[in-house]
Amino acid sequence: MSSIPSALEITRDIVRMDTRNPPGREVECAHYLGDLLSAAGIEVSFHEFAPERTSLVAVLRGEGGNGKKPLCFGGHIDVVPLGAKEWSVDPFGADIVDGKLFGRGTTDMKAGISAFVHVALKLAAEEKRGEADMVMAICAGEETGCEGSYHLAEIGALGEAGAIVIAEPTSNYPILGHKGALWLKVETEGITSHGSMPEHGDNALYKAARSVTKLEEFDFNVMPHELLGRSTLNVGTMQGGLNLNSVPDHAEFTVDIRTLPGQDHTEIFSGLEGYLGDENKIARVVDCGGVHTPHTNPWIQEIYAVMERVLGEKIEPRGAPYFTDASALMPAYGRPPTIILGPGEMHMAHQTDEYCPVSHVEQAAEVYEILTRSWCGY
C-alpha cells in the first residue's frame, strides 16, 4: 500500500456507499474495507448471511509468544433509512461543514469502523509486529437485530478474543454495557362475521386488546441494574381487521422488551406465553442479550486511565440505551471484558442531518492505536 488513508478519508468513502437497511446491500462497503486491509497484508474473509448482506472478519497477525488472546474491534456497516423529513445536506455526500462530517452513518457507525481500520493499516505497515493478534469483526445487519454478527458466531468465523472494543458512538467516552432487546409479535385469531351480527363471530381485536391491557401490568420481578436501571416493556404497534363493518378474525401487536444483562430471554418468553394464555401466538422478532463489564476489571481500569488523559476529565461508569453487536460477539468469545467506545454523539444516531465531529474521528483513531499497542504488544 503506497499510502495509508486517514480514518476521516475512509469514513467519507464508505459514507458515500448506500447501505441502508432495509435492504442492506453491505457487499460494496465490505469489499472496499476488505480490499484495503488485504492490500496491507491483513487476513480477510467475507461471509454472507443473505445475498449482498456481507460481513467480514479481518486479522492482523501478531508474532505470538505471550499467550494472549486477540483484541477484537467490532461494529456494523449497515445504516438506518433516511426518514420522512427532508435533509438539508446530501445524506451520502460526506460533506464537511464547520468541523462536522455529515451523512447517514457518520455517527452510527462508519466513523468508528474507519478509525480501527486505519489503525490496523498503520500497524500492518510497521516493520515490527505485535505479539497478540488484532481482530476486526465488521458486520452487516446490526440495525435489524445483529443478524451479521450472530451469523459470524454461528458459523465459527470469529476465532478468539481476550477483549472487545465496540466502536459505536459514545463521544469517545467509555461505556460499560447496554440492555438487551427482545422484540415480539403477538397474534390472535377469531371468526369473522357481519358487523351487524357480531354474535356470530369471534373478535380477534378484543382478544388482543385484553392482552395489551394485561401487559401494562406485567412485572419482571427483577432488581434494577446498577447502571442500566429497570427492565422495560412497551407495546409499540397494533393492527387488526379488514373493514369497519366486519368482525375481525385476525389481530396482532408488537412488544418491545428491554432486558438487563443476565436476564434469560427464553424464560421471559415462556413466562409471557403463560401470562397471556392460549389465545395468543407469540413469535420472536429480535433477540439480543444485554452486556456489562464491571468497571473494576483491570483492562477497563486501563482504558479509564487512557481516556482520562485524552478527554481531560474523570471517567465514571456509564451504560448505553441502545443495543450493539456485543450482544452476539461477547458470548461468542466467552464473555471477555467489553467496552463500547467510539466517535459520534449518541443523540445524532438515526437523526436527520446526522453528523460526526471530525475531531471525534481523529481522536478515536488515536485511542484505538493506544489500546491496540498496549494489548497486542507493539
Buried (B, 14 or more C-beta within 10 A) or exposed (E): EEEBBBBBBBBBBBBBBBBBBEEBBBBBBBBBBBEBBBEBEBEBEBBBBEEBBBBBBBBBBBEEEEEBBBBBBBBBBBBBEBEEEEBEBEBBBBBBEEEBBBBBBBBBBBBBBBBBBBBBBBBBEEEEBBBBBBBBBBBBBBBBBBBBBBBBBEEEBBBEBBBBBBBBBBBBBBBBBBBBBBBBBBBBBBEBBEBEEEEEBBBBBBBBBBBBEEBEEBEBEEEEBEBBEEBEBEBEEBEBBEEEEBBBBBBBBBBBBBBBBEBEBEEBBEBBBEBBEEBBEBEEBBBBBBBBBEBEBEBBEBBBEBBEEBBEEEBEBBBBEBBBBBBBBBEBBEEBBBBBBBBBBBEBBBBBBBBBBBEBBBBBBBBBBBBBBBBBBB
